[in-house]
Amino acid sequence: MSYKLSRRQMIEAVGGGLGVVGMAGMWSDVFGAEARPPGLGHYAGPALPVKAKHVIMLYLNGGPSQIDMFDPKPALFKYAGQRPSSVDLRTERTTGGLLPSPFEFKRYGRNGVEVSELLPQLASVIDEVTVIRSMYTFNPTHTPGRALFHTGSVLATRPSMGSWVSYGLGTENQNLPAFVALGAPPPSGQQTRSGFLPSEYQGVGFGVADPDPEKIIPNLRNKILDPASQRADLDALLAMNQSHEKAFGQDQYLDGRIKSMETAYRMQFEAMDLFDIRKEPQKIRDEYGPTAFGTGCLLARRLVEAGVRYVNVEYPGGQTWDDHSNINDNLRKRCPDMDQAAGALIRDLKRRGKLDETLVVWGGEFGRTPVSESGNGRDHNPYGFTMFVAGGGFKGGIAYGATEELGFRAEQNRVSMHDLHATLLHQLGMDHTKLTYRYAGRDFRLTDVAGEIVKDILA
Amino acid sequence: MRNISVWCVALLCASVAAVAAQQAEPARRSAAKVPAFTAAQADRGKQAYADNCTGCHLAGLDGSANPTANAKGTPLTGPRFVQDYGESKISALFNKMQRDMPNGKAGSLTEQQYLDIVSYVLQQNKYPAGPNELTVDAATDIWIPGAGGAEGLANYTYVSGIGCLQQDPTRSWMLIKAQELKKADATAGATPVAFSDGPGEYTFRLLNAYNYSADPQNGHKVRVSGYLVRLGAEIRVFVQQLQTVNASCGN
């Protein structure tokens, strides 16, 4: 599929923000809630049943330890300190003997899914959560691993999943970006890149270290020109750009820039209120917690309710979950606020009736080894790790797949990153093999040439 | 009057500290570096090391930690050695060597040569020589202590304890009024560790108890066997056996 915007489409898109939103409502009336209004997205494959409309990706940069959170391994005690040949896998750094988790696991929910004491809030909503214990990738290093997690490729040039989703489905709210990334500092790179997709589908990063919307979106409000004057300026700019394109041909990057400026203009009228989580009842804010990740999760809920298609929430601080040493102490310090905010997000979405149409995805670029590093840490483990998905037509209350006895390798019902991406797109109503973009002479996909839908975890 | 109050508080603190130290004491018996090789074996290892390892790890075993040598090998002595191999069994070091070393000629030495080099590395890290040579089997049994040397019952030691089984408000299983944990034999049919009859004064969190029918034994006096787990200053037990000794647990 190639992207080419006609002049008429351009005028419709940039000039008719509210009109387009209105049109979306009209199409909904005509075709019912399951139908997607044409023209808002570029997905041209078969219309699959739409189980979810939004994605909130909770990204734990660095590789969170599945063995200490979601994947208990009793056998590690029997072989503690040893290094049987079955775990003698090549790791990024020097590793020692097997290191059992000292954390307590208990069974939760209707099916008794085992969750660590580190995650009491997530444990309390486990019936909404599908824990996938058999994730695997093929790269043990952060940068390519991160790229694979977010873009489906280890290469540093491919579009992120948020870009693919917003390209495929468009936005539900013309006054906001379709793809937002929240963190402290604001996420960038693989987490927001649009790659060869039109630049309007790039994720817009916002810093959430301070909940003050003036700090989240500095300089959004034009303090010099009133809206009418700004509109006149933008119209003049649009006319000049169109004149340029008439003379030199269409330029998708210029089109993307125009649309970004239009989005920024329109954001003035909605975003400040929307981004102000201080307008939430104190009880709700307390539930998420007074932390940057809490702010990110609460803001993510507000954004998807306002129609943002894809929100990536990165746990603050960069590669924070990269616990090569002191993992027990680190997890005890770091898990509580992550657990509180992630648990609150799922609970809050459920309470508001939004969880059914929102996919909440949790994970990192890989997991961590069952063997020790530095005596008290764990190295990167792409061979087998855990992610979870809540809402959006996933079963919930189950643990799917398994690593082998010692927790190093995914063994039963293995799920690759491409499989997960394919399954998420499926729930969004798209066939992952048909969401394509022609670039450099061939069609590209989020799932490259791989990806199987994991039907067993779908309701 | 104020001075008396201060003294009382100080005395109370000292008493609490003394009780805490007393409670922690059973877990602080020495488990120092144990003899795992002979002096002759380490001497053989020294020669094998010189022939195969010094190019990267240097004669002083300090490798890349040596600021003047530009060596690429990981340091095999000092804090880095403890960091890499502390709280691991000797087999972790042996397996790593046999799998990856010498650089570019991995696995080219005999098993005996690798064991000799491991012995030499341990000797250079101040491990005492003993009467028995290091073997592959012995390497899987002997621990390399962590930073500062592990004290008391080592982490993951198989232990037994006796006390009252109780579930706390968060549904965690606890062994309360427990006697001191004792090292036990994990072999099936081994003679159980003997305990006195009276209640103890320790409390241990029990991991994995839900897999051993804990619910019907709630409130019973139980014998617990499993692996000792340290988390900070706390000692836990990862349960492998849980048996009722008495259906009541006194008061």
Interface residues (C-beta under 8 A of the other chain):
Chain A: P72 P74 F77 K78 A80 G81 Q82 R83 S85 D88 T94 T95 G96 G97 L99 P100 P102 F103 E104 F105 K106 R107 E117 P120 S325 N328 D329 V371 S372 E373 S374 G375 N376
Chain B: T74 V82 Q83 D84 Y85 G86 E87 S88 K89 S91 A92 L93 N95 K96 R99 T140 W143 G146 A147 N155 Y156 T170 R171 S172 R205 L207 N208 Y210 N211 G226 Y227 V229 R230 L231 G232 R236 F238 Q240
